[in-house]
Amino acid sequence: MPIHHIRNEIDRIKILTIIQALKENIHWIVDIKKYRSRRTLPQNSLYWVFIACISSETGNDRDTLHDYFREKFLGWEEYEAFGEAKKRLRSTTKLTTKEFKNYLESIHADMATEGINLLFPEDRYFEEFYNAYRGYIG
């Protein structure tokens, strides 16, 4: 069954009609959750430009920096596999746009204390900064 978004009363009625039309005596699973916008492509591109800049300034490779910042600012999540409790670093892919913005701001502030100046799109000279490091996004 496809994913349906409920944005208004017409959408809500449409979903109720679909649910009412489900055959009886069949096990159904209906998962309803509040919509949360995921990080945007421009946010993701900016993140990897930040990582490229920090890599250039510190000599650390991108994967190491990616894991470092995820651990420092996002932490760990627990999950279960084959009956065993496990943990992994939280992923940036599941962050909302607001959470990802906070993540970028945390990295920005952290690197400022190290003398590394990361720029946001609204900052002066951002275009030059972005163009200098975007080629390192891979």
RAZIJO-V119258 format. One record per residue. N is the residue number from 0. RES is the residue in one letter. PSI is psi in degrees with one decimal (999 if undefined). Layout:
N/RES/PSI  N/RES/PSI
This chain:
0/M/133.4  1/P/164.2  2/I/134.0  3/H/137.0  4/H/134.8  5/I/105.7  6/R/-17.7  7/N/-177.8  8/E/-38.0  9/I/-44.4  10/D/-40.8  11/R/-44.4  12/I/-40.2  13/K/-44.1  14/I/-43.8  15/L/-39.1  16/T/-42.1  17/I/-45.5  18/I/-43.4  19/Q/-26.3  20/A/-4.6  21/L/139.3  22/K/143.5  23/E/164.5  24/N/20.1  25/I/137.2  26/H/122.0  27/W/150.5  28/I/124.6  29/V/121.6  30/D/111.9  31/I/125.9  32/K/155.1  33/K/135.8  34/Y/134.4  35/R/122.5  36/S/137.1  37/R/166.0  38/R/149.6  39/T/162.4  40/L/-42.3  41/P/-37.6  42/Q/-44.4  43/N/-42.0  44/S/-42.5  45/L/-41.5  46/Y/-47.4  47/W/-25.9  48/V/-42.2  49/F/-48.5  50/I/-42.4  51/A/-42.6  52/C/-47.7  53/I/-39.5  54/S/-45.0  55/S/-39.1  56/E/-29.7  57/T/-19.6  58/G/-1.6  59/N/144.0  60/D/161.4  61/R/-42.9  62/D/-39.0  63/T/-44.3  64/L/-40.5  65/H/-48.4  66/D/-40.1  67/Y/-50.2  68/F/-35.5  69/R/-43.4  70/E/-43.7  71/K/-41.3  72/F/-19.6  73/L/-29.9  74/G/-161.2  75/W/154.1  76/E/148.4  77/E/147.9  78/Y/171.0  79/E/136.8  80/A/125.7  81/F/37.9  82/G/2.6  83/E/137.6  84/A/129.3  85/K/168.8  86/K/152.4  87/R/160.6  88/L/140.8  89/R/144.5  90/S/147.1  91/T/-19.8  92/T/-22.0  93/K/1.6  94/L/144.7  95/T/169.7  96/T/-38.9  97/K/-44.1  98/E/-40.0  99/F/-37.0  100/K/-45.1  101/N/-39.1  102/Y/-47.3  103/L/-41.4  104/E/-35.2  105/S/-43.5  106/I/-43.6  107/H/-49.9  108/A/-41.9  109/D/-43.9  110/M/-27.9  111/A/-35.3  112/T/-18.2  113/E/3.1  114/G/15.8  115/I/118.8  116/N/105.7  117/L/141.4  118/L/144.1  119/F/161.8  120/P/-29.9  121/E/-6.2  122/D/149.6  123/R/140.2  124/Y/14.2  125/F/-44.1  126/E/-42.6  127/E/-42.9  128/F/-50.2  129/Y/-47.2  130/N/-29.4  131/A/-30.2  132/Y/-12.8  133/R/-25.6  134/G/-14.9  135/Y/-1.3  136/I/127.8  137/G/999
